[in-house]
């Protein structure tokens, strides 16, 4: 009854606010700095309708529809290569448990885990003995945690996800002691990570992974800490940069990128926790920030936090260290990899991607480039009964849509879910137009 009343009031507010609720607006979306009007707008997007358009008057939809995401370089002779796969946010909650995720990876594991490096954003700390949480009050941030048992579902005893970004707005959900416990947990299991640190020296010791004679460095940054504060003398514990704010100082990115190049990194990947939640297009502020970060010497940006799939971009820039002209890749938000947010219908559509990074000769010059991009759209299936999730798994979106259209409804989607699947298919075609069909697998 109360939820129904809240939704009715939100719909009324949305009607009277008009374009302010229909189109993206420029604001920081940092809980520490959000006013009451911004929080109400956030709740509207959560309960009523996510935003699927670009900023009014900016022509961002046309800009992203015109993107050429083909990375087959001309005049390049490959000598060695590395396969990097990437997924979005791992947002464990009371709905995500080992017993209901037995078939979690069945549909995508051949694509996602058949790689040299498989990465994702670990959205929560991992602190043994701490309880899981869920959103009880949308005006108050939840404190999440992942159990060791659930983490093993993600890591699959070394055969699953093997690299985690840890800088995000939930980094301090279990306090600084939880952050340290998470780092110990990851290290004890041999999992690579970046974004949070025990010391200032560790913060600048950028992880560089060498595979097939190619070195790939990973950086990670978050736009917010959900209003929590780090001790004054321990700012190094989280790579916290207000990414959603224009003209933010990016000296930390430049310093870490330079440190990565000093360690011989051929490619630098930045995992960014940024952008506005529940919106399919980044705002101009985020686009400009992405370009600025790439111009610090970054080759690939893997964005997260929006909890929905966002658009992608190929960006041409001059590397500040080598002074070479480059083609960088920005995925503004991959969407959720594991989460159960029933009210946010668009969160059911996400993607995992596969990047081939090759070293060789281009016009006689030794270089390392992105040479291929493959994208697998995914559908997050959660079977609920009386507020409890009985089965959660990740499905191949394209395969699911084709089977349902042919009358083969193996996962017993009801009429409402089928209608939503059709709507999400239309949104996917908008974000990744048909000219990218050769990249969708």
N, C-alpha and C positions, 0 to 999 in steps of 0.2 A: 504493500500500500504506500509506504513512505517513498520507495524507489520510484513508483509510478508518478507520485506527485512531483518529485524532484525532476523527473524527465519532462513532465508537462511544463513546469516552470522554465526549464532550460530551452525547450522548444519556443516558448513565448519570447524569451530573451533573444534567441537566435533570429526570430522573425523581425524583431524591432531593431536589432543591430545590423541586419542586412549584410552589406559587403564586408564589414569587419569580421564577420564570422564565416563568410563564404570564401574569402581569399586570404592567403598568408599575410601576416602583418609583421613588420620589423620590431621584434623585441627580444630580450636576451634569453628568456625561458630558463633562467637560473633561479632556482627556488629561493635562494637567499635574497634576490633582488626583485622578485615578482610582487606586484601589487595585487589587490583583491580582484580587480577587473581582469587581470591576466590569468589568475587562478580560476575564475569562473569560466573564462574562455577555454582553458585547458580541460575543465570538467565537461564542457559542452562537446569538445572534440572526443573525449573519452566515451561519453554515454550516447551521444546523439549522432554525430556525423564527423568523420575525418575529412580533411581538406584534400581534394584531388586536383586542384588547379594551381597554376603559377600565380605569382603576384600580379595584380591587376595593372595593366599598362606596361609591363616589363617585357612581354613577348618571350617569356622563358620557355613556354611549351613549344613554340616554334624553334627556339634555339636548340633545345635538347632533342627534338624530333629530327633535326638536321645533322646530328652528330654522326661521324663516321668512326665506328669502334673497331675497324679492321686494323690489326697490328702486324700484318705480313709486310716486313720491310723490303724495299727494293734494293737490289744489289748486295744482298746479305748472304754470306756463306756460313752456315752454322757449324760449329765445332763441338760444343757441349751445351747441355740444357738442363734446367731444373723445372719441376712442376710444383707450383704453389696453389693450393686450394684454400678458399676462405669462406667462412660462414659468419652469420651475424651474432646477435646477443644470446648468451646462455643465461636465461633469467629463471633460475630455479625457484619454485614456490611450493606450497603445500600440495598443489595439484600435480606436481612433477615428481614422481617417485620411482625407484627401481622396479617395483612390482607392476606399474602400469606403463613402463617404457621398454618392455621386453623386445618389442618389434620397432623400436624407435628409428633405427637406421636402415631397415630392410630395403627401402626403396632407393636410397641415395648412396649407400656406403661404397659401391663400386666407383662412383664418380668422385665422391668427397675424399675417401681414404686411400685411393689409388694415386698417391702423390708423394713427393719428397717431403713437403711441409704442409700440414693441415692446420690452419689457425682459426680461432674464433675469439670473441670477446667474453671473458669470464666476468659476467655482470655482478656477481656476488662474491663475498669472501668465502673461504672454505675453512670453517672452524669446527673441528670435531666436538660433539656434545652440545652444540648450540641448536636451538629449535629453528624450524622454518617459519616464515611469516607470509602474510598476504595482505593485500590492501584492504583495510577495514574502513578507512576514511580517506576519500580521494583528495581531501584538503590537507592531508598529512602524509608525509613520505613513509613508506614501509622500510623496515630493516631486514634485508634478505640474508640468507646463508645457504650454502650448498653442503650437503652431507658428504663425507668421504665415499659412501656407497653410491651416491648419485654421480659424483665426479668420475668414478670408475666406469659408469655407463658412457660418459663423454670420452674418456681416454682409452677405453677398451684395452687396458693392460698394454699400452704402447702401440696398439694397432689402430687407434682412432685419432682424435685431435691431439697434436703433440706440441702446439705452441699457443700461448694464451696472452692476449692483451689484458692488463689488469687495472688500467687507469680509466675509471668511469665514475658516474655520480653516486654509485653505491660502494666505492672503495673503502669508506669508513663506516659502513653499516654496523660492523662489530668492533668499532673503535680502532685505535692504532695497534692495540694488542692483537686484534683480529687480522689486521693487515699483515703484521709480522708473522702470525701463525699461518696465513695463506702462503706467504713466500716460502716458509719452511716446508709446508706441505708440498708445494710444487717442486721444490728442489729435491726433496726426498724421493719423489717419484720420477725424477729425471725429465720433467716437463719444462720446456723453454717458456720464458715470460718476459714482459717488458711493461713499464708504465708506473710501477711502484718499487720502492727501494728501502733498504735498511739504513743506508748511509749516503752521504753526499758522493763518496767515491763510487759506490755501486750505481748511483743515478747516472754518472757519466761513463760507466763501463757498459756501453751500448752492446747488446747481444748481436753477434754476427754468426750466422749459420753457414757453414761451407758444405756444399753438395756438388759433386761432379765438377770441381775446380771453379765453382761460382760461389761468391760470398754475398749473402743477403742479410742486411741489417734491419732490425725492427725497432721502431719507436712507437710510443703510445702516449696520448694526451687526453684529458677530460676537460670539458667546459665548466663543470660544477662539481660540488661535493654535497649537494642536497642541504646546504645551509650549515654543514659541519665545518669546524675549523681545525687545521693542523696546529700543533704546538709551534710557537713563533720560531724556535730554533730548529724545526724539523720540516721545513717546507719541501725538502728533498724526498719525502716519503711518497708523495704523489705528484706526477707531472700534471699540475693543475694550471691551465691557461684559459682565460675566459674567451674561448673560441667563438662564441656567439656575439661577442661585442666588437664593434668596428675598431680598427686601429690598435688592437691588442698587441703588446710587446711580444715578439716571437724570438727573442734572443736565445731562449732555451732550445728551441728547435734548431736554430742555426748552429749552436754550440754542439748539440748532440749529433747533428748531421756531419759536422766537421770531424767529430770524434769517430764516427762510423767510417768515414773515408780514410782517416788515419790508420784504421784497422784493416784497410784494404777492401771495404765494401764495394761491390760492383753495382748493387741495386739497394736502395733504401725504401723501406715500406713504413708508412706512418698510419697507425690505427687511431682514428679520431672519434672521440665520443662528443658529438656536437649536434647542431641543427635543431629543428623544432619537432616535438613529438606529434605523431599522427598526421603528418603532412607529406604529401607525395612529391613535392618539389622543394628544393632548397630555396631560401630567400637570397636576394642579391648579396646581402651581407655575408652569408655562408659561402656563396660562390667566390666572392672576392677573397675571403679568408682562405679558401682552398687553393686559389691561385698564388696567394702570398706564401703559403706554406710550401707549395711545390717549388717556388722560386728560392726557398732556403736550401734546396738541393735534394728534394724528395722526388722519387720516381713513381711511387704508387701510393694512393690514399685509399684506405679501406674505412669507410664511415659507418657509424652505428649510432644508436640511441633513439632514432625516430620511431622504432617499433613498427614501421611499415617500410615497404620497398620504395626507394627513391631513384631518381634518374642517375645517369652516368655520363662521363665526359672524357674526351681526349683533349689534353691541354698541351700546347706547344710553348716551350719556354727555354731560356738559356740557363744552364747549370752554373751557379755562382762559383763553383770550385774548379770544374774543368773548362768552363766557358764554352762548352759544346751546346749546340741546339738539340733539344730533346723533345720526345713525345711522351708525356706522362699520362697516367690513367687515374681518374677519380671516380670511385663509387661512393656517392654521397651517403647512402644508407643501404645496407644489404637487407635490412629488416631483421626480425627475430629468427633465430635458429631454433631455440627451445623456449617457449613461453606459453602460458595459458591465460589469455586476456579476452575472455568471452565477449565483453562489451565492445571491444575494439575489433570490429569485423575485418578491417583491412590488414590487421596484424596476422591474419591467416595466410597472406601472400607474402613470400620472401624469396630469397634466392641463395644458392651457393654458386661460387664461380671458380673457374680453373684458369690460371695464368701460366703460360709457358714463357720462361725467361731463358734466353739463349746467349751464349758467348761465341763470337766468331769474327769474321772480317766483313766490313761493309765498305765497299769501294777501296779495298786495300788497307783499311784502318781497323785495328783491334777494338772491339766494342762489345758491350752487353746491352741487350734490348729485350723488350716485351715482343714476342713474336706470334703469340696466339692468345685469344680470349674465348672461353666457352662459359655460358651461363645456363644454369639449371634452375628454373623457377620451382619453388616448393610450396606445398600447402600444409599447414599445421592442423592436423586432425585431433580434436579432443572430444571424446565421447563422455558426456556428463550425465549424471543421474543424481537427482536430489542434492545438487551443489557439490558433488564429488566426481572427480575425473577417474573413469574406469580404464580408459585406454587413451594413450597419447602417442602419436607417431608422426613422422615427417614423410609426406608423400610427394612423388614426382608430379608436379602440377599439370604439366602438359599431358602426361599419360592418364592421369585421373580424369581430366576434362574430356579427353577422347573416349575413354571407356564409358563415362556417364552418358555422353551423347549417343553412344551406340546401344545404350540400354543395359550396360553391364555395370551395375551399381554394387560393387563388391564390398564397399565400406558402409553400405546402408545409410547413405545420406538421405535426410528427409527432404520434403519439398522446399522448405525454406533454405536449407543448406545448398541444394542444387541451384536454386535461384541466385544465391549469393556467389556460388562458384562461377556461374555465367557472368555475373556482374564483375567479379574479380578478373575474369579472363579479358573483359573489355578494358579494365584498368591496366592490365599487363601490356596489352597491345598499344596502349597510349604511352606508357613509360618506356617500352622497348618496341618500337614500331616494326612492321613486317620486314623492313630492309635489314633487320638484324636476325632474321630467321635462321641464317646459317650459323649463328653463334648460340642459339637456343638449342639445348639438347635435353 
